[in-house]
Structures are given as structure tokens and as C-alpha cells.
Amino acid sequence: MNAPSVTVYLPTRNRAGVMAEAAASVLAQHLQDLELIIVDDASEDATPEAAAQLVRADPRVRYLRQPSRLGAPAARNRAIAEARGPFVTGIDDDDLMLPHRLTSLLAGHDERYSLVCSGFMHERGGWRRPVFTRPRTIPLGALLHYNFVGNQALVMTERVRAVGGFDETLAGSQEYDLWTRLVQRFGPARRVAGASYVFREGAAGQSISTSASAGLGAALYARKHDASMNDSQRRSQRLLQAIASGRQVRLAEFPGYFAPTTADVLLRYWAGGLPIAKSLGDRYRRLRWGPGSAR
């Protein structure tokens, strides 16, 4: 069997209904030369049956089941180890790919860049808002302030394997950490114009990420990459930790969090008051890189 152009990994646990919707959005891509690897993190619902239906209906689908609950990073790493495509990308089990996503990401690939990403549509309460839709180059200096990549990207499979895949010891920020290590080794990331992914807030009810794990993950990321950071980047990281943990930043603390690169994040977070602060915190806990903006 010929290798597909792209391998898409889909980790899932106990979300049979939305998982099937996410898988359908992958299989409906304009680029048909792909494989979809569903990794079931020891689900206890109808996920095995739903995945079996997908496998029977489409030979591009592969289903793997973890022997016990090991977490999403381990599920992604298993798919990456099994990937047959020269490129890998992923989708969360409660999100969607727009039909042009893989085509646009492949068109934007350039080996001078470590990875290619795009903007997304933030879907909440029946409406969608575009986020991160402007094209840009993302060097390490910017990435150490803020995850301008997002939670999904297209990467050469050999590169992901070369840096060791996702860090399974992190409680959160695993994607952010992987993008950082890729940029450190292979050069800046590239974001193409437009949105090609749909982040569906609340589509599966409660998010897997909790405030505690997201806050801890943000702290562990900052600690892991501290040696590469300057004082301005450390201030940005303190802000992201505050957002992840749901803690309101008081006006008197403003100087300790201020950095030019993330000043707009701080201003929106502080000036918006508690309701907006909570919204930003919830969004960060789900996306793991802070509140979105069309930058």
C-alpha cells in the first residue's frame, strides 16, 4: 500500500459522538490522500463501536486502543510512531477541520520553517469568530512569549520523531512545548492566512483540561524553557500561568506581568473584569496558549 501524503492523529476518550464528527471532517478533506489514526485512550463508552464503523466504511481509517488510560500526549505519540505519511497533523476529538485545511497547510509547507499552522474559528453558543487569521512568521523569541501557533500544526513526521514527540510528563501545554522544541531545532514556524480549523468550545460538555492541570502545565512549560527566556518572556509566562489557573491579576501587579509582545493580552485580561477574565481563563485552559486574537 502506498504511503499517504498526510497522517492525521485523533486521540479520544469517552466521546464517541463528537469523535465521529471530528473524524468525518477529516475524511471530507479536499485532500483525499490521507490516513486517519484514531487512538482510543481506554474509553468506557461506545467509542470502540463508533470507530469500528469508521474503519469498515473507509480504508483510510486506522483504530488503535490504549491498554489503559495514559492521556492524550501518549495517544498522540502512539499515532506518530505508527504514522506512514511524511507529514503529521492532529485534531482534537471535539473539533472540526474545514475541508480545505490539509490542502492549505501542505501548500504553505517550506522546509525552512519548522512547521506550518493556520488560524481557526472559535465556535461558541452557535456563532463562530475567526482567530489568528493573519499570516506571519513565528520565531522562537515570539513563541517564548505566547503560543502563537495554536494547538494543531502540520509538521514533517521525521522532525516530530527527532525531537521526541509530545512530552507525556507535562500536565498541560504539551502542544506549546512541542512547537517550542521544533522551532528551537528547525527554525521559525509559519502561519498561513485564513482559518481552516474549528475549535468547538463546549461541544463535548466539560473540557478534559482542568484549571489545576492547565495551571500546572503552564508552570512546568515555563520552568522547562526558562533557560531560553529573557525577563520580558518570563513576565509573559507569569501572565499565562495566571490565566491558566483562573487567577485575576490586580492592578498593582500589572508591572510584573507587562511585556510588549503580550501587552494586549494583559490589558484585555485585566480591564475586562472578572467575567471576561474567567472567559479568557477557560479558553486558555482549553487551547493552552491564551486568549485568541486575530494577530
FILUMFI-660084 format. One line per field, with one value per residue: x, y, z of N, C-alpha, C in turn; residue number from 1. Coordinates in steps of 0.2 Angstrom, whole numbers. Layout:
<sites>
n_c1 = c(X_...)
n_c2 = c(Y_...)
n_c3 = c(Z_...)
ca_c1 = c(X_...)
ca_c2 = c(Y_...)
ca_c3 = c(Z_...)
c_c1 = c(X_...)
c_c2 = c(Y_...)
c_c3 = c(Z_...)
i = c(NUM_...)
</sites>
This chain:
<sites>
n_c1 = c(4_3_11_2_-1_-2_-3_-16_-19_-30_-34_-44_-56_-70_-79_-88_-98_-95_-82_-84_-89_-78_-69_-76_-75_-62_-61_-68_-60_-53_-41_-38_-29_-24_-21_-31_-28_-35_-34_-38_-40_-42_-57_-73_-85_-96_-86_-77_-85_-90_-79_-76_-86_-82_-69_-74_-81_-72_-56_-45_-45_-38_-38_-33_-31_-27_-20_-23_-28_-19_-17_-19_-7_1_-7_-6_7_8_1_9_21_16_13_12_13_23_20_13_-2_-14_-30_-42_-54_-66_-67_-67_-61_-60_-65_-54_-42_-30_-25_-22_-12_-2_1_7_19_36_52_61_55_50_37_20_6_-11_-25_-40_-57_-67_-79_-94_-108_-116_-111_-97_-80_-67_-50_-32_-29_-21_-7_10_27_34_45_57_59_46_38_41_35_22_10_9_6_-4_-15_-14_-4_5_17_33_35_46_53_45_47_61_63_57_43_27_28_25_25_21_8_-1_-1_6_6_11_24_29_29_38_50_52_54_65_75_73_70_60_42_28_14_0_-12_-29_-43_-44_-48_-59_-62_-72_-80_-86_-92_-92_-96_-90_-73_-58_-47_-42_-43_-33_-24_-21_-15_-4_2_6_15_25_29_35_45_53_58_64_78_80_74_71_69_58_50_48_39_28_25_22_10_2_2_-6_-18_-21_-23_-34_-34_-37_-28_-22_-22_-11_-2_1_14_22_18_19_23_29_26_15_6_-7_-14_-13_-20_-33_-36_-35_-43_-55_-62_-70_-79_-75_-61_-63_-68_-57_-48_-54_-54_-40_-37_-42_-37_-23_-15_-18_-29_-38_-33_-34_-21)
n_c2 = c(-6_11_25_37_55_63_60_60_62_57_58_51_50_42_50_47_52_65_62_55_65_73_65_63_75_76_65_71_80_90_86_70_60_53_47_42_41_35_35_27_31_21_21_20_20_20_22_12_5_15_19_7_6_17_12_1_8_16_14_22_24_20_11_12_5_10_1_5_20_33_46_60_65_54_46_53_52_38_37_45_37_26_32_33_43_56_68_75_79_85_82_88_78_84_94_102_100_111_109_113_112_103_104_118_119_110_117_128_123_124_119_127_132_126_121_122_132_138_150_149_145_150_143_145_144_144_153_159_164_171_168_172_174_181_180_175_175_165_167_160_169_176_165_161_170_168_156_157_148_139_125_115_109_107_96_89_72_65_75_78_66_66_76_69_69_72_78_68_70_82_91_99_111_104_104_117_116_106_113_123_116_111_123_128_119_117_130_145_145_144_153_152_162_165_154_137_128_122_126_120_126_119_108_95_95_96_101_92_96_103_117_116_107_113_125_120_114_125_131_121_121_134_133_122_128_139_143_147_159_177_191_198_189_180_187_187_173_172_179_170_159_164_166_153_147_153_165_181_196_209_227_232_223_224_229_217_208_214_214_219_211_204_213_217_206_206_218_216_205_211_223_219_214_202_193_193_189_176_170_171_164_151_149_148_137_127_129_131_141_153_168_170_180_190_190)
n_c3 = c(0_-4_4_12_9_21_38_50_67_80_95_108_121_128_121_110_101_97_93_81_73_72_65_53_47_44_35_25_19_6_1_-2_0_12_29_43_60_74_91_104_121_131_132_139_134_120_110_104_96_88_81_75_65_57_52_45_35_28_21_24_38_53_68_85_101_118_131_144_153_147_144_133_127_126_118_106_103_101_89_81_81_73_61_43_34_27_33_48_57_68_76_89_98_99_90_73_56_43_26_17_24_25_12_11_22_17_5_11_16_19_19_26_37_53_55_49_52_54_56_66_68_82_89_98_107_96_87_77_78_69_72_75_61_52_41_46_52_65_76_88_98_99_101_114_122_120_114_98_88_91_94_85_71_55_52_47_48_52_59_70_77_78_89_99_100_109_126_138_152_155_163_156_142_132_118_115_121_112_100_103_105_92_85_91_86_72_66_63_65_53_49_39_30_35_41_45_54_66_82_94_107_121_115_118_131_147_148_145_151_166_178_187_181_170_174_181_170_163_171_172_159_158_167_161_150_154_154_141_140_142_153_149_142_153_161_152_153_166_166_158_166_176_169_165_178_182_190_195_189_198_198_204_202_189_183_185_176_163_146_131_119_124_128_125_128_142_145_140_148_162_161_157_168_180_173_160_162_167_156_147_154_154_141_138_146_138_125_128_126_128_127_112_97_82_76)
ca_c1 = c(0_7_10_-2_3_-3_-6_-19_-20_-36_-34_-51_-58_-77_-83_-90_-102_-91_-76_-86_-90_-71_-67_-80_-72_-55_-62_-71_-55_-52_-35_-41_-23_-23_-24_-33_-27_-39_-31_-43_-37_-46_-64_-78_-92_-97_-80_-74_-90_-91_-73_-76_-90_-77_-64_-77_-83_-66_-50_-40_-45_-35_-40_-28_-34_-23_-22_-25_-29_-12_-18_-19_0_3_-11_-4_14_7_-1_15_25_13_11_15_14_28_18_8_-5_-19_-37_-45_-60_-72_-66_-68_-57_-64_-62_-48_-37_-24_-23_-19_-6_3_3_11_25_43_57_65_51_49_30_15_-1_-16_-30_-45_-64_-69_-86_-97_-115_-119_-108_-90_-76_-60_-44_-26_-30_-16_0_16_32_34_52_57_58_39_35_43_31_15_9_5_5_-11_-15_-13_0_7_25_36_34_53_55_42_50_68_63_54_36_24_31_20_26_18_1_-4_4_10_7_15_31_32_31_44_56_53_56_72_79_72_69_54_36_25_7_-3_-18_-36_-44_-46_-49_-65_-62_-79_-80_-92_-96_-92_-98_-84_-66_-54_-42_-45_-39_-27_-19_-18_-11_2_6_9_21_30_32_39_51_57_61_67_85_80_69_73_65_51_47_46_33_23_24_18_3_-1_0_-12_-24_-22_-26_-40_-32_-37_-22_-24_-19_-5_3_2_21_26_16_19_28_26_23_8_3_-14_-17_-14_-25_-40_-37_-36_-48_-62_-66_-70_-82_-70_-56_-65_-69_-51_-45_-57_-51_-33_-36_-44_-32_-17_-10_-20_-35_-36_-33_-33_-14)
ca_c2 = c(0_17_29_43_62_66_56_64_58_59_55_52_46_43_55_43_56_71_59_53_71_75_60_64_81_74_61_75_85_91_81_63_55_54_42_45_36_36_32_27_31_16_23_16_21_17_24_6_3_20_18_1_8_21_8_-3_12_19_10_26_25_15_12_9_6_10_-4_8_27_35_53_62_65_47_43_56_49_31_38_47_31_22_36_31_49_61_74_73_84_82_86_86_74_88_99_100_103_114_105_115_113_100_107_124_118_107_122_133_120_126_116_132_133_120_119_127_132_142_152_144_148_149_142_145_147_145_158_157_170_170_170_171_173_184_176_178_170_165_165_157_174_177_159_160_174_166_151_160_143_136_118_110_111_102_95_83_66_64_80_76_60_68_79_65_69_76_77_65_71_88_91_104_115_99_106_123_113_103_118_127_112_111_129_128_114_118_136_148_142_148_153_154_166_162_149_131_123_124_125_120_126_116_103_89_96_98_100_87_100_107_123_114_104_118_130_116_113_132_132_117_124_140_130_118_133_146_145_151_165_183_194_200_182_177_191_184_167_173_181_164_155_167_165_146_145_157_170_188_200_215_232_233_218_225_229_211_204_218_213_222_206_201_218_217_200_208_223_213_201_215_228_216_212_195_189_192_186_169_168_170_158_145_147_146_130_123_129_130_146_160_170_171_187_189_193)
ca_c3 = c(0_-5_9_11_10_27_43_55_73_83_102_111_127_130_117_104_96_94_89_74_69_70_60_47_45_41_29_20_16_-2_0_0_1_19_34_50_65_80_96_110_127_135_133_143_131_113_106_100_91_83_77_71_60_53_49_40_30_25_22_27_45_57_75_90_108_123_136_150_152_148_142_126_124_125_112_100_102_98_82_77_80_68_55_37_30_28_37_53_60_73_78_95_96_99_85_66_51_37_20_14_29_23_6_13_26_13_1_15_19_17_24_30_43_57_55_47_55_52_60_67_70_88_89_105_108_89_82_75_77_67_77_72_53_48_40_50_54_72_78_95_103_100_104_121_125_119_109_93_84_92_97_80_66_51_53_44_53_54_63_76_80_80_95_104_101_115_132_142_159_157_164_151_137_128_111_116_122_106_95_105_104_85_82_93_82_65_63_64_62_48_49_33_30_35_46_42_59_71_89_97_114_124_110_122_138_151_144_148_155_172_180_191_177_165_178_182_164_161_176_170_152_159_171_156_145_157_152_134_141_145_158_146_141_159_163_148_155_173_164_155_171_180_165_166_184_183_195_192_190_201_195_207_200_182_180_185_170_157_141_124_115_126_132_123_132_149_145_140_154_167_160_156_174_182_168_154_165_168_149_145_158_152_134_139_148_133_120_131_124_130_123_105_94_75_75)
c_c1 = c(4_6_6_2_3_-6_-10_-21_-26_-36_-41_-52_-66_-81_-85_-93_-98_-85_-78_-87_-83_-68_-70_-77_-65_-56_-65_-66_-54_-46_-38_-35_-21_-24_-26_-32_-30_-36_-36_-40_-41_-53_-68_-85_-92_-91_-78_-79_-91_-84_-73_-80_-86_-72_-68_-79_-78_-60_-44_-40_-42_-37_-35_-31_-28_-25_-24_-25_-22_-12_-17_-12_3_0_-8_3_13_5_5_20_23_12_15_16_20_27_13_5_-11_-26_-39_-52_-66_-72_-68_-62_-62_-61_-56_-41_-30_-21_-19_-13_-1_6_8_18_31_48_61_61_50_42_26_9_-5_-20_-35_-52_-65_-76_-89_-104_-118_-116_-100_-86_-69_-55_-37_-26_-25_-9_5_21_33_41_52_56_51_36_36_38_24_14_5_4_-2_-10_-14_-8_2_15_27_37_41_55_52_45_57_68_59_46_33_27_25_20_23_10_-4_2_8_11_12_23_33_34_37_51_57_56_64_77_79_70_62_48_33_17_4_-10_-24_-36_-46_-47_-55_-64_-69_-79_-86_-95_-97_-94_-91_-78_-62_-49_-45_-40_-33_-22_-16_-14_-4_6_9_15_26_33_37_46_56_60_64_73_85_76_73_68_58_47_44_40_27_21_20_11_-1_-3_-6_-18_-26_-25_-32_-40_-33_-31_-25_-20_-12_1_4_9_24_23_17_25_25_23_16_4_-5_-18_-18_-19_-32_-41_-39_-42_-55_-66_-66_-73_-78_-64_-57_-65_-62_-47_-48_-55_-44_-33_-38_-39_-25_-12_-12_-26_-33_-37_-31_-26_-10)
c_c2 = c(6_21_35_50_64_61_61_60_62_55_56_47_47_49_52_48_61_68_57_59_73_71_61_70_80_70_65_80_84_86_74_58_56_47_45_39_38_32_33_26_27_19_18_17_18_19_18_5_8_20_12_3_13_17_4_2_15_16_15_27_19_16_8_10_6_5_-1_16_30_43_54_63_58_44_46_53_42_32_40_41_27_25_33_37_53_67_71_79_81_86_83_82_78_94_97_103_105_110_107_115_110_102_113_124_115_113_127_130_122_123_121_134_126_117_124_126_137_145_147_148_145_149_141_148_148_150_156_164_168_172_168_170_177_180_179_172_171_162_163_163_176_171_158_165_171_161_154_154_140_129_113_113_105_102_89_78_65_69_79_71_62_72_76_66_74_74_74_66_78_88_95_107_110_101_112_121_110_108_122_123_111_117_130_124_116_124_139_144_147_148_156_158_162_157_143_125_126_122_125_120_123_110_97_89_99_97_95_91_103_113_121_111_109_123_126_115_119_133_128_119_129_137_126_123_139_148_148_157_171_186_195_194_179_180_188_177_167_175_174_159_157_166_157_144_149_162_177_192_207_221_233_228_219_225_222_206_208_216_216_217_204_207_218_211_203_213_221_209_205_219_225_214_204_191_187_188_178_166_166_164_151_143_145_139_125_123_129_135_153_162_172_179_186_192_188)
c_c3 = c(0_2_8_12_17_32_48_61_77_90_105_117_128_127_110_99_93_90_82_70_67_65_53_43_42_35_23_17_8_-3_3_1_8_23_40_55_72_85_102_116_132_137_136_140_124_108_102_94_86_79_73_64_55_49_44_34_25_26_25_34_48_65_80_97_113_128_142_148_153_146_135_123_122_118_106_98_99_90_78_76_74_61_49_32_31_32_42_55_64_73_85_93_97_94_78_62_45_31_17_18_27_17_7_17_21_8_4_17_15_22_28_37_47_56_51_50_52_57_61_68_77_89_97_104_101_85_82_75_75_71_74_64_49_47_44_51_61_74_85_100_104_103_111_125_125_113_103_87_85_95_91_74_61_51_50_50_56_59_70_80_82_87_100_105_107_121_137_149_160_158_159_147_133_121_111_117_116_101_97_104_96_82_85_88_74_62_65_62_57_49_43_35_31_40_43_48_64_78_92_104_117_120_114_129_142_147_148_153_161_174_183_186_172_168_179_176_162_165_174_163_154_163_166_152_147_155_145_135_144_150_155_145_147_162_159_151_162_171_162_161_175_176_166_172_186_188_192_194_193_198_198_205_192_180_180_179_163_153_135_120_117_130_131_127_139_149_145_146_160_167_160_162_175_176_162_156_165_161_146_148_155_145_134_141_143_127_122_128_125_126_116_102_87_73_70)
i = c(1_2_3_4_5_6_7_8_9_10_11_12_13_14_15_16_17_18_19_20_21_22_23_24_25_26_27_28_29_30_31_32_33_34_35_36_37_38_39_40_41_42_43_44_45_46_47_48_49_50_51_52_53_54_55_56_57_58_59_60_61_62_63_64_65_66_67_68_69_70_71_72_73_74_75_76_77_78_79_80_81_82_83_84_85_86_87_88_89_90_91_92_93_94_95_96_97_98_99_100_101_102_103_104_105_106_107_108_109_110_111_112_113_114_115_116_117_118_119_120_121_122_123_124_125_126_127_128_129_130_131_132_133_134_135_136_137_138_139_140_141_142_143_144_145_146_147_148_149_150_151_152_153_154_155_156_157_158_159_160_161_162_163_164_165_166_167_168_169_170_171_172_173_174_175_176_177_178_179_180_181_182_183_184_185_186_187_188_189_190_191_192_193_194_195_196_197_198_199_200_201_202_203_204_205_206_207_208_209_210_211_212_213_214_215_216_217_218_219_220_221_222_223_224_225_226_227_228_229_230_231_232_233_234_235_236_237_238_239_240_241_242_243_244_245_246_247_248_249_250_251_252_253_254_255_256_257_258_259_260_261_262_263_264_265_266_267_268_269_270_271_272_273_274_275_276_277_278_279_280_281_282_283_284_285_286_287_288_289_290_291_292_293_294_295)
</sites>
